Amino acid sequence: MKGLIAKKVGMTQVFDESGNLTPVTVIHVEPNVVVSAKKKENCGYDAVLLGLDDLKSSKVNKAYAGQFPENVTPKRHLKEFRNFDADVKVGDLVGVELFDKCRYLDVTATSKGKGFQGVMKRWGFQGGRSTHGSKFHREAGGTGMCTTPGHTFKNIKMPGHMGNVRVTMQNLRIVKIDPELKVIMVRGAVPGNKNCTLIVKSAVKK
């Protein structure tokens, strides 16, 4: 397993050697700092804790700062990666070169929040006729039961809160890696707003 903390820049499009257009998401990867390295002998499993974005000293309490070694400033974002497939030590910087030999990535982020939505937008229901006098346009239809069992079952698709959940896009193909710009371009869309924090990992299934 290889992984980094990154940020989403946005989407664009690139052309390959054959002239085919490919929509890509640009992911900016600042070097991650190795905050700690856990070993199986001490903790029961192997893992590496990475950090990104320095915090002001005025915003860090003693309890939070206590987990950082002396040569590492407190970080805003922390993420632990188990079975990290790279030989690193505390204080090392890990950048986009980590994915030089990877072809596919899994990207995790919090999706955009869309508030309270109806069944047509939330679940893709077709709805009723839009003609005059129909009286059934965008409603969900019947959701209740008869006298037996006399209640609505769980997990029925109904209106409610949409978005703002943790989403993982799997098997995104790497189109280009630019070490100078610290950028990774992957084919397809990635959840979240622009400048949101992403967790980029080597693909599990590919």
C-alpha positions as CSV (number, residue, x, y, z in Angstrom):
1,M,0.0,0.0,0.0
2,K,1.2,3.4,-1.0
3,G,-0.6,6.6,0.0
4,L,-0.4,10.4,0.3
5,I,-2.4,13.4,1.5
6,A,-3.1,15.7,-1.4
7,K,-5.4,18.5,-2.6
8,K,-7.8,18.7,-5.5
9,V,-7.0,21.5,-8.0
10,G,-9.8,20.9,-10.5
11,M,-10.6,19.3,-13.9
12,T,-9.2,19.9,-17.3
13,Q,-8.5,17.8,-20.5
14,V,-5.4,16.5,-22.2
15,F,-4.7,14.9,-25.6
16,D,-2.7,11.7,-26.0
17,E,-0.3,10.8,-28.8
18,S,-3.3,9.6,-31.0
19,G,-5.2,12.8,-30.6
20,N,-7.8,11.4,-28.2
21,L,-9.2,13.8,-25.6
22,T,-9.1,12.6,-22.0
23,P,-10.9,14.4,-19.1
24,V,-8.5,14.5,-16.1
25,T,-8.5,15.7,-12.5
26,V,-5.5,17.6,-11.4
27,I,-4.3,16.6,-7.9
28,H,-1.6,18.7,-6.2
29,V,0.7,16.8,-3.9
30,E,2.9,18.8,-1.5
31,P,5.6,16.6,0.1
32,N,4.1,14.8,3.1
33,V,6.1,14.5,6.3
34,V,6.5,11.2,8.1
35,V,5.3,12.0,11.6
36,S,5.7,8.5,13.0
37,A,6.4,4.9,12.0
38,K,4.7,2.1,13.8
39,K,6.2,-1.4,13.9
40,K,4.5,-4.7,14.4
41,E,6.8,-5.6,17.3
42,N,5.6,-2.5,19.3
43,C,2.1,-1.7,18.0
44,G,0.9,-5.0,16.5
45,Y,0.9,-3.7,13.0
46,D,3.1,-1.8,10.5
47,A,2.0,1.7,9.6
48,V,3.2,5.2,8.7
49,L,1.6,8.4,9.9
50,L,1.9,11.2,7.3
51,G,1.2,14.9,7.9
52,L,0.4,17.9,5.6
53,D,0.1,21.7,6.1
54,D,1.9,23.4,9.0
55,L,-0.2,24.8,11.9
56,K,0.4,28.0,13.7
57,S,1.8,27.6,17.2
58,S,-1.1,29.6,18.6
59,K,-3.6,27.0,17.3
60,V,-1.8,24.0,18.7
61,N,-2.4,22.8,22.3
62,K,0.0,20.6,24.2
63,A,-2.0,17.5,23.8
64,Y,-2.0,17.8,20.0
65,A,1.6,18.8,19.8
66,G,2.7,15.9,21.9
67,Q,2.4,13.4,19.1
68,F,4.9,15.2,16.9
69,P,8.7,14.7,17.2
70,E,11.0,17.6,17.9
71,N,12.1,18.0,14.2
72,V,8.5,18.0,12.9
73,T,6.2,21.0,13.2
74,P,2.5,20.2,14.0
75,K,0.4,19.5,10.9
76,R,-3.2,20.2,10.1
77,H,-3.9,17.0,8.3
78,L,-2.8,13.5,9.5
79,K,-3.4,10.2,7.9
80,E,-2.2,6.7,8.9
81,F,-1.3,4.2,6.1
82,R,-1.0,0.6,7.0
83,N,1.6,-1.7,5.4
84,F,3.3,1.3,3.7
85,D,5.3,0.1,0.7
86,A,8.3,2.4,1.1
87,D,11.3,2.6,3.3
88,V,10.9,5.8,5.2
89,K,11.9,7.3,8.5
90,V,10.5,9.9,10.8
91,G,11.1,13.4,9.4
92,D,11.4,12.2,5.7
93,L,9.5,14.0,3.0
94,V,7.4,11.9,0.6
95,G,6.2,13.3,-2.7
96,V,4.7,12.4,-6.1
97,E,7.7,10.2,-6.9
98,L,6.1,7.6,-4.6
99,F,3.7,6.7,-7.5
100,D,6.2,6.5,-10.3
101,K,5.6,2.8,-10.8
102,C,1.8,2.9,-10.2
103,R,-0.7,2.9,-13.0
104,Y,-4.0,3.2,-11.0
105,L,-5.1,5.1,-7.9
106,D,-7.9,5.1,-5.4
107,V,-8.9,8.6,-4.3
108,T,-11.0,9.2,-1.1
109,A,-12.6,12.5,-0.2
110,T,-15.8,14.1,1.2
111,S,-18.3,14.7,-1.6
112,K,-20.1,18.0,-2.2
113,G,-23.1,18.6,0.1
114,K,-26.3,19.2,-1.8
115,G,-28.7,19.7,1.2
116,F,-32.2,18.2,1.4
117,Q,-33.2,16.7,-2.0
118,G,-36.2,14.9,-3.4
119,V,-36.3,11.4,-4.8
120,M,-35.7,12.5,-8.4
121,K,-32.4,14.2,-7.7
122,R,-31.3,12.0,-4.9
123,W,-32.2,8.6,-6.3
124,G,-32.9,9.2,-10.0
125,F,-36.6,8.5,-9.9
126,Q,-38.5,9.1,-13.1
127,G,-41.4,10.9,-11.5
128,G,-44.9,11.3,-12.9
129,R,-46.3,13.0,-16.0
130,S,-45.6,16.7,-16.3
131,T,-49.0,17.4,-18.0
132,H,-51.7,19.6,-16.6
133,G,-54.0,17.9,-14.1
134,S,-51.6,15.0,-13.4
135,K,-51.2,15.7,-9.7
136,F,-48.2,13.4,-9.6
137,H,-45.0,15.1,-10.8
138,R,-42.0,14.8,-8.6
139,E,-43.3,12.8,-5.7
140,A,-42.0,9.5,-4.4
141,G,-45.2,7.6,-4.6
142,G,-46.5,5.2,-2.0
143,T,-44.1,4.3,0.8
144,G,-46.5,2.9,3.5
145,M,-47.6,-0.7,4.1
146,C,-51.0,-2.3,4.7
147,T,-52.3,-3.1,8.2
148,T,-49.6,-5.9,8.3
149,P,-46.8,-5.0,9.0
150,G,-48.3,-1.5,9.5
151,H,-45.0,0.4,9.2
152,T,-42.5,1.5,6.6
153,F,-39.4,-0.7,6.1
154,K,-35.9,0.5,6.6
155,N,-33.7,1.6,3.6
156,I,-36.6,2.7,1.4
157,K,-35.4,5.4,-1.0
158,M,-37.0,8.6,0.2
159,P,-36.2,12.4,0.2
160,G,-33.4,13.4,2.6
161,H,-29.9,14.8,3.0
162,M,-27.7,14.3,-0.1
163,G,-24.0,14.4,-0.4
164,N,-21.4,15.4,2.2
165,V,-20.3,11.8,2.7
166,R,-17.0,9.9,2.4
167,V,-16.6,8.6,-1.1
168,T,-13.8,6.5,-2.7
169,M,-13.3,6.5,-6.5
170,Q,-11.4,3.3,-7.4
171,N,-9.1,2.4,-10.3
172,L,-8.5,5.9,-11.6
173,R,-5.8,5.6,-14.3
174,I,-2.8,7.9,-14.0
175,V,-2.4,10.0,-17.1
176,K,0.6,12.0,-16.2
177,I,2.9,12.8,-13.2
178,D,4.7,16.1,-13.1
179,P,7.4,16.1,-10.3
180,E,8.3,19.8,-11.0
181,L,4.7,21.0,-10.5
182,K,4.0,18.3,-7.9
183,V,1.0,17.3,-9.8
184,I,-0.8,14.0,-10.6
185,M,-3.4,13.8,-13.4
186,V,-5.9,11.0,-13.2
187,R,-8.5,10.1,-15.7
188,G,-12.1,10.9,-14.6
189,A,-13.7,12.8,-11.8
190,V,-12.8,12.9,-8.1
191,P,-15.3,13.7,-5.3
192,G,-15.1,17.0,-3.4
193,N,-14.8,20.7,-3.9
194,K,-11.8,22.5,-5.4
195,N,-8.9,22.7,-2.9
196,C,-10.4,19.9,-0.7
197,T,-8.2,17.4,1.0
198,L,-7.8,14.0,-0.7
199,I,-6.4,10.7,0.3
200,V,-4.6,9.2,-2.7
201,K,-3.6,5.5,-2.5
202,S,-2.4,2.8,-4.8
203,A,-5.3,0.9,-6.3
204,V,-6.5,-2.1,-4.2
205,K,-8.3,-4.0,-7.0
206,K,-6.0,-3.3,-10.0
